[in-house]
Protein backbone atom coordinates (compact mmCIF):
# COMPACT_ATOMS: atom_id res chain seq x y z
CA UNK A 1 0.00 0.00 0.00
CA UNK A 2 1.30 3.42 -0.98
CA UNK A 3 2.67 5.61 1.80
CA UNK A 4 3.54 9.26 1.25
CA UNK A 5 5.81 11.07 3.70
CA UNK A 6 6.57 14.77 3.81
CA UNK A 7 9.53 16.29 5.58
CA UNK A 8 9.71 18.62 7.38
CA UNK A 9 6.29 18.77 9.03
CA UNK A 10 6.74 22.48 9.61
CA UNK A 11 9.13 25.11 8.33
CA UNK A 12 9.65 28.77 9.13
CA UNK A 13 11.82 30.96 6.89
CA UNK A 14 12.49 34.67 6.44
CA UNK A 15 11.04 36.41 3.43
CA UNK A 16 13.12 36.17 0.27
CA UNK A 17 14.68 32.82 1.07
CA UNK A 18 14.62 29.94 -1.39
CA UNK A 19 13.32 26.71 0.10
CA UNK A 20 12.73 23.04 -0.69
CA UNK A 21 9.91 20.84 0.51
CA UNK A 22 10.39 17.09 0.35
CA UNK A 23 8.04 14.25 -0.43
CA UNK A 24 8.81 10.53 -0.53
CA UNK A 25 6.61 7.64 -1.59
CA UNK A 26 6.98 3.89 -1.23
CA UNK A 27 5.38 2.63 -4.45
CA UNK A 28 7.11 4.00 -7.53
CA UNK A 29 4.39 2.72 -9.88
CA UNK A 30 2.56 6.02 -9.85
CA UNK A 31 0.69 7.68 -12.72
CA UNK A 32 1.52 11.16 -11.52
CA UNK A 33 2.37 13.28 -8.51
CA UNK A 34 0.55 16.45 -7.61
CA UNK A 35 1.46 19.29 -5.25
CA UNK A 36 -1.31 21.23 -3.53
CA UNK A 37 -1.53 24.24 -1.32
CA UNK A 38 -4.04 24.49 1.53
CA UNK A 39 -4.75 27.69 3.40
CA UNK A 40 -6.20 27.36 6.93
CA UNK A 41 -9.82 26.22 6.84
CA UNK A 42 -9.87 26.20 3.06
CA UNK A 43 -9.94 23.68 0.27
CA UNK A 44 -6.98 22.60 -1.84
CA UNK A 45 -5.41 24.54 -4.67
CA UNK A 46 -3.50 22.54 -7.24
CA UNK A 47 0.00 23.92 -7.78
CA UNK A 48 1.76 21.49 -10.07
CA UNK A 49 1.09 18.11 -11.64
CA UNK A 50 3.99 15.94 -12.79
CA UNK A 51 3.17 12.98 -15.00
CA UNK A 52 5.11 9.76 -14.42
CA UNK A 53 7.07 10.31 -17.64
CA UNK A 54 8.19 13.80 -16.61
CA UNK A 55 11.07 14.88 -14.41
CA UNK A 56 9.91 18.35 -13.45
CA UNK A 57 7.30 21.04 -13.85
CA UNK A 58 7.56 24.78 -13.34
CA UNK A 59 5.01 27.46 -12.60
CA UNK A 60 6.26 30.93 -11.75
CA UNK A 61 8.41 30.72 -8.63
CA UNK A 62 7.55 27.05 -8.11
CA UNK A 63 9.45 24.09 -9.47
CA UNK A 64 8.56 20.49 -8.73
CA UNK A 65 10.77 17.53 -9.53
CA UNK A 66 10.02 13.82 -9.66
CA UNK A 67 12.41 10.91 -9.31
CA UNK A 68 10.33 7.74 -9.51
CA UNK A 69 13.28 5.40 -9.10
CA UNK A 70 14.15 6.83 -5.70
CA UNK A 71 10.55 7.52 -4.73
CA UNK A 72 11.08 11.23 -4.20
CA UNK A 73 9.69 14.57 -5.22
CA UNK A 74 10.70 18.07 -4.23
CA UNK A 75 8.89 21.38 -4.41
CA UNK A 76 11.23 24.33 -4.77
CA UNK A 77 9.92 27.79 -3.92
CA UNK A 78 12.10 30.69 -5.03
CA UNK A 79 12.20 34.07 -3.30
CA UNK A 80 9.58 33.17 -0.72
CA UNK A 81 6.92 35.69 0.26
CA UNK A 82 4.59 35.95 3.29
CA UNK A 83 1.72 35.06 0.95
CA UNK A 84 3.33 31.65 0.43
CA UNK A 85 2.51 30.74 4.03
CA UNK A 86 0.25 27.69 3.89
CA UNK A 87 0.34 23.93 4.16
CA UNK A 88 1.78 22.17 1.13
CA UNK A 89 0.53 18.68 0.34
CA UNK A 90 2.09 16.02 -1.84
CA UNK A 91 -0.29 13.58 -3.55
CA UNK A 92 0.10 10.37 -5.55
CA UNK A 93 -3.15 8.87 -6.85
CA UNK A 94 -5.46 8.20 -3.93
CA UNK A 95 -2.85 8.94 -1.20
CA UNK A 96 -1.88 12.25 0.39
CA UNK A 97 1.09 13.11 2.53
CA UNK A 98 0.39 14.87 5.83
CA UNK A 99 1.83 18.10 4.52
CA UNK A 100 4.47 20.67 5.37
CA UNK A 101 3.25 23.76 7.16
CA UNK A 102 5.23 26.72 5.82
CA UNK A 103 5.50 30.11 7.50
CA UNK A 104 7.30 32.91 5.69
CA UNK A 105 8.22 35.72 8.05
CA UNK A 106 8.27 39.30 6.75
CA UNK B 1 -14.91 26.11 -17.44
CA UNK B 2 -15.42 23.51 -14.79
CA UNK B 3 -16.50 24.32 -11.26
CA UNK B 4 -17.14 22.20 -8.20
CA UNK B 5 -19.55 23.08 -5.42
CA UNK B 6 -19.98 21.68 -1.94
CA UNK B 7 -22.60 22.43 0.65
CA UNK B 8 -23.08 23.19 3.33
CA UNK B 9 -19.84 25.02 4.07
CA UNK B 10 -20.10 24.32 7.80
CA UNK B 11 -22.27 21.99 9.82
CA UNK B 12 -22.69 21.24 13.51
CA UNK B 13 -24.57 18.04 14.28
CA UNK B 14 -25.29 16.02 17.44
CA UNK B 15 -24.00 12.49 17.84
CA UNK B 16 -26.43 9.99 16.41
CA UNK B 17 -27.98 12.38 13.91
CA UNK B 18 -28.00 11.72 10.15
CA UNK B 19 -25.72 13.43 7.65
CA UNK B 20 -25.95 14.41 4.03
CA UNK B 21 -23.21 16.35 2.27
CA UNK B 22 -23.55 17.22 -1.38
CA UNK B 23 -21.02 17.83 -4.11
CA UNK B 24 -21.83 18.88 -7.66
CA UNK B 25 -19.61 19.52 -10.64
CA UNK B 26 -20.38 21.77 -13.60
CA UNK B 27 -18.82 21.99 -17.02
CA UNK B 28 -17.76 18.39 -17.51
CA UNK B 29 -19.35 15.01 -18.17
CA UNK B 30 -18.81 11.67 -16.46
CA UNK B 31 -16.07 12.90 -14.14
CA UNK B 32 -14.32 10.71 -11.62
CA UNK B 33 -15.48 11.92 -8.22
CA UNK B 34 -13.84 11.59 -4.83
CA UNK B 35 -14.65 12.19 -1.16
CA UNK B 36 -11.80 12.85 1.26
CA UNK B 37 -11.76 13.61 4.97
CA UNK B 38 -9.21 15.64 6.89
CA UNK B 39 -9.51 14.98 10.61
CA UNK B 40 -7.80 17.19 13.19
CA UNK B 41 -4.10 16.38 13.39
CA UNK B 42 -4.31 13.86 10.57
CA UNK B 43 -3.73 13.92 6.87
CA UNK B 44 -6.27 13.75 4.08
CA UNK B 45 -7.82 10.34 3.76
CA UNK B 46 -9.69 9.00 0.74
CA UNK B 47 -13.15 7.78 1.73
CA UNK B 48 -14.93 6.99 -1.55
CA UNK B 49 -14.47 7.38 -5.26
CA UNK B 50 -16.78 6.93 -8.21
CA UNK B 51 -16.13 6.48 -11.91
CA UNK B 52 -19.79 6.63 -12.93
CA UNK B 53 -23.42 6.78 -11.86
CA UNK B 54 -24.13 4.18 -9.20
CA UNK B 55 -20.49 3.05 -9.11
CA UNK B 56 -18.97 3.60 -5.68
CA UNK B 57 -15.71 2.27 -4.28
CA UNK B 58 -15.02 2.48 -0.57
CA UNK B 59 -11.51 2.86 0.73
CA UNK B 60 -12.11 2.89 4.47
CA UNK B 61 -14.74 0.90 6.40
CA UNK B 62 -16.81 3.26 8.52
CA UNK B 63 -20.35 4.37 9.22
CA UNK B 64 -20.37 6.62 6.16
CA UNK B 65 -21.75 5.84 2.72
CA UNK B 66 -21.68 7.55 -0.65
CA UNK B 67 -24.03 7.68 -3.57
CA UNK B 68 -23.95 9.08 -7.09
CA UNK B 69 -27.54 9.52 -8.21
CA UNK B 70 -26.64 11.73 -11.17
CA UNK B 71 -23.59 12.07 -13.38
CA UNK B 72 -22.23 15.17 -11.66
CA UNK B 73 -23.62 14.73 -8.17
CA UNK B 74 -21.85 12.95 -5.35
CA UNK B 75 -23.42 12.60 -1.90
CA UNK B 76 -21.84 11.57 1.37
CA UNK B 77 -24.21 10.24 4.01
CA UNK B 78 -24.45 8.72 7.43
CA UNK B 79 -27.42 7.31 9.33
CA UNK B 80 -25.88 8.01 12.75
CA UNK B 81 -22.92 10.33 13.24
CA UNK B 82 -20.08 9.54 15.63
CA UNK B 83 -17.78 12.02 17.36
CA UNK B 84 -14.96 10.65 15.22
CA UNK B 85 -16.77 11.79 12.07
CA UNK B 86 -15.82 15.39 12.82
CA UNK B 87 -13.48 16.85 10.22
CA UNK B 88 -13.10 18.71 6.99
CA UNK B 89 -14.71 16.93 4.05
CA UNK B 90 -13.45 17.60 0.58
CA UNK B 91 -14.91 16.56 -2.74
CA UNK B 92 -12.76 16.38 -5.84
CA UNK B 93 -13.28 15.72 -9.53
CA UNK B 94 -11.04 14.43 -12.26
CA UNK B 95 -11.32 14.13 -16.02
CA UNK B 96 -12.81 10.72 -16.74
CA UNK B 97 -10.90 7.70 -17.87
CA UNK B 98 -7.39 8.37 -16.66
CA UNK B 99 -6.13 8.48 -13.09
CA UNK B 100 -3.13 10.34 -14.47
CA UNK B 101 -5.20 13.47 -14.80
CA UNK B 102 -5.15 16.35 -12.34
CA UNK B 103 -7.63 16.42 -9.47
CA UNK B 104 -9.54 19.58 -8.62
CA UNK B 105 -11.01 20.16 -5.19
CA UNK B 106 -14.11 21.86 -3.89
CA UNK B 107 -14.14 24.39 -1.02
CA UNK B 108 -14.94 21.75 1.59
CA UNK B 109 -17.46 21.22 4.38
CA UNK B 110 -16.36 21.54 7.99
CA UNK B 111 -18.36 19.10 10.12
CA UNK B 112 -18.39 19.24 13.90
CA UNK B 113 -20.12 16.43 15.73
CA UNK B 114 -20.98 17.26 19.35
Interface residues (C-beta under 8 A of the other chain):
Chain A: X31 X32 X34 X36 X41 X42 X43 X44 X45 X46 X49 X51 X52 X89 X91 X93 X94 X95 X96 X97 X98 X99
Chain B: X36 X42 X43 X44 X45 X46 X49 X59 X88 X90 X92 X98 X99 X100 X101 X102 X103 X104 X105 X106 X107 X108 X110
